[in-house]
Amino acid sequence: MKTILVLGGTGTTGRRIARRLTAMGRPVRTASRTGGDVHFDLDDPATWAPALDGAAAVYLLEPNLQPGVDRQERMPRLVADAVAAGVRRLVLLSAHGVGRADDGHPLKAAERAVRDSGVDWTILQPDWFAQNFSETFWLPGVLAGTLALPTGDGRTPFVDAEDIAEVAAAALTENRHSGQTYQLTGPQAIGFSEAADLIAAATGRTVRHLDVDPDVFVDRMVAEGAPAGVARLLTGLLVDIREGRGAGVSDGVARALGRPPRSFEDYVAEAAAAGRWS
């Protein structure tokens, strides 16, 4: 049985996908800069071939979304190398709204390369991860009691990373997902104030959402060490929510899995029970 390669195998989606594939009895190889089964660095093409060796399917993601010629070219080059190495199925983690982005967006080039690869492909376009509140970007704010974000009263349908991982695992192992682009969201859009209230109720912590000016948010991120381009990109995505351009609810999870997506309330209950905010 051929190996399934999971790039970003120690990350939010990758480790969940690897866990599911292992439970299914599929041979899995996780690849990451640190901590995976094999060292893999998109910035270092010398690490690509050892990771791709013997892989029949690959889960792809582009971790750096700053515009740049190298980031427009490296995912298409990786796709070409993967196909040349014998990979016959690609599943790409893209993002909501890539279709509307200009041609300089790295994920636009990645989507095009996957669709033109000549092998089976599936593209996942998720909304903001619910796990951002418990594992990544917004966890420090939750623990400090204040989510200071430039999102105003905007709403968006946060998607559970467990749903993304289940769709990805299915796409990596089942023929019926070939040629599909799945927009992945939760079942309803909520605002950050509501999200904060739900976390507060589940944990007994004081958690509130504080709207901040976008320019102030950019300056704060830069002061905390983020590159200016990254700060502006992330702020722009949050301002999209503020201005009503957040993702609409989609049926991608239901189409892929035959069931509705997990609710934000279910995610909060599970994360609280696991001590994510302890």
Secondary structure, DSSP 8 states (H G I E B T S, - for coil): --EEEEETTTSTTHHHHHHHHHHTT--EEEEESSSSSEE--TT-GGGHHHHHTTEEEEEEE----S--HHHHHHHHHHHHHHHHTT--EEEEE--TTGGGS-TT-HHHHHHHHHHTSSSEEEEEEE-SBGGGGTTSTTHHHHHHTEEEETTTT-EE--B-HHHHHHHHHHHHH-GGGTTEEEEE--SS-EEHHHHHHHHHHHH----EEEE--HHHHHHHHHHTT--HHHHHHHHHHHHHHHTT-S-----HHHHHHSS----HHHHHHHHHHTTTT-
